Amino acid sequence: MPDDKSKQSGQDRSRVAGDEPYEVEYLALKHGLTRGQARDLIVRVGNDRAKLDEAAKRLNGNRSDG
């Protein structure tokens, strides 16, 4: 059964659903990473969006736009 996207709380947005391709793609596009790099970050860092953003910035040498 698919998730009901209309029933999201603010807490849900603080996490990345690493098993959802659109979440991995968004993280990759946001930080100029490949999908593989984004998946690796999720595995290494976890699914906390703030921690992933920081790790991606370090990976890119603070080049991130977002």
C-alpha positions in Angstrom: 0.0 0.0 0.0 1.5 3.3 -1.0 2.2 6.0 1.6 -0.4 8.8 1.8 1.7 11.8 1.0 -1.0 14.2 2.2 -0.5 13.0 5.8 3.0 14.2 6.4 4.0 15.9 9.6 6.9 18.4 9.9 9.0 15.7 11.6 8.8 13.5 8.5 10.5 16.1 6.4 13.6 16.0 8.7 14.3 12.5 7.5 15.3 11.1 4.1 13.6 7.9 3.0 16.7 6.3 1.5 14.6 3.5 -0.1 12.6 6.0 -2.1 14.3 6.7 -5.5 12.9 10.3 -5.6 14.4 11.1 -2.2 17.8 9.8 -3.4 17.5 11.7 -6.6 16.5 14.9 -4.8 19.5 14.7 -2.5 21.8 14.0 -5.5 20.5 16.9 -7.5 20.5 19.3 -4.6 24.2 18.8 -3.9 25.5 17.9 -7.4 26.2 14.3 -6.5 25.6 11.1 -8.4 22.8 8.8 -7.2 25.4 6.4 -6.0 27.2 9.1 -3.9 23.8 10.1 -2.4 23.0 6.5 -1.5 26.4 6.0 0.0 25.9 9.1 2.1 22.6 7.8 3.4 24.2 4.5 4.3 27.2 6.2 6.1 25.4 9.2 7.7 21.9 7.9 8.3 18.6 9.5 7.2 18.8 12.8 9.1 18.4 15.5 6.4 20.5 18.1 8.2 23.4 15.7 8.7 23.1 14.6 5.1 23.2 18.2 3.9 26.3 18.9 5.9 28.1 15.7 4.8 27.2 16.5 1.1 28.6 20.0 1.5 31.9 18.6 2.9 32.0 16.0 0.1 31.6 18.8 -2.5 34.0 21.2 -0.8 31.2 23.5 0.3 30.1 23.9 -3.4 26.4 23.1 -2.6 23.8 25.7 -3.7 21.0 24.5 -1.5 
